[in-house]
Amino acid sequence: MQNLSPAGNELVQRLSQQHGLSTDAVTHMLIAVHNGNGSMAQFNHPEFGGSGQWMSGGMTMVSDLFNNQLKYRVSSLCADISDALYNHQLVPFSGSFQSQSQGGSSSQSQAAGQIGSTNSLFVPDPTKNWWPSEMGSPNAIGSQNNVRYAYFANSHRLAVNTGGGTWVYDTLNHQIGGFSQQQGSGGSITFTSQFGVVNLSTLPVISRDGVPAPPQQTHQPAPNPPQQPVANSHNAPQNSGSRSDAGTAGVDVIETLDRLGGLLEKGYISQQEFESKKADLLGRL
């Protein structure tokens, strides 16, 4: 809970007497309207009938739907708080705020733009702007369970505070639209962008607690082994054709020797002529 300044405590006391409510109820509503940038509030307090919602110039909702007197009481208090906030706001409000609880310790909040924190009704909280100061003002902030985040669209940076440390990520070409965290303190964190649901762990880490992170190695595919040159008519081994010709020549020599043997048997040639011709043919192999 934010701490009230002397001006904030004085306002609470005055509105408590004016509206006949406890200081605890008025403080609860003051913080709720402040979180809603002075234009809306989501609250949950017994003196307001439990949970409900208020919007400036719009509808007031309470758990007791037909209790118009309670609605008027809530609307009147919130209007007075809204006026007081604007009168004490040191920096103009920006963006819009949403919050919801899912029972027990599970909670979630989101804000488009940085919700107004420089208001003289509250004591400045040095831990509120927990991201590195050089990153400037975020385009969106939020929290879920034990995780806080701040998104800087223009510089493509995302700051995440979890486990007592602040991590800064490069959002690359993602246009982030929301965050979610799986149930449990160690649940993984995901975000949605134009590419769908993406796990936070896929983003490059820029720094942790102000210390630059070492360059992350990217896994490059292993190079293909060098290809052996394919033989063609220009670089093919010269003896490849010779082997083929030699095989054909060998068949011809054997066939010729067979024919010569037949001539020798029939007496058409002499033994001397056969041996001479055989030696000549075998010499060609």
Secondary structure, 3 states (H helix, E strand, C coil): CCCECHHHHHHHHHHHHHHCCCHHHHHHHHHHHHHCCCCEEEEEEHHHCEEEEEECCCCEEECCCCCHHHHHHHHHHHHHHHHHHHHHECCCCCCEEEEEECCCCCEEEEEECCCCCCECCECCCCCCCCCCHHHCCCCEEEEECCEEEEEECCCCEEEEEECCEEEEEECCCCCCCEEEECCCCCCCEEEEECCEEEEHHHCCEEEECCEECCCCCCCCCCCCCCCCCCCCCCCCCCHHHHHHHHHHHHHHHHHHHHHHHHHHHCCCCCHHHHHHHHHHHHCCC
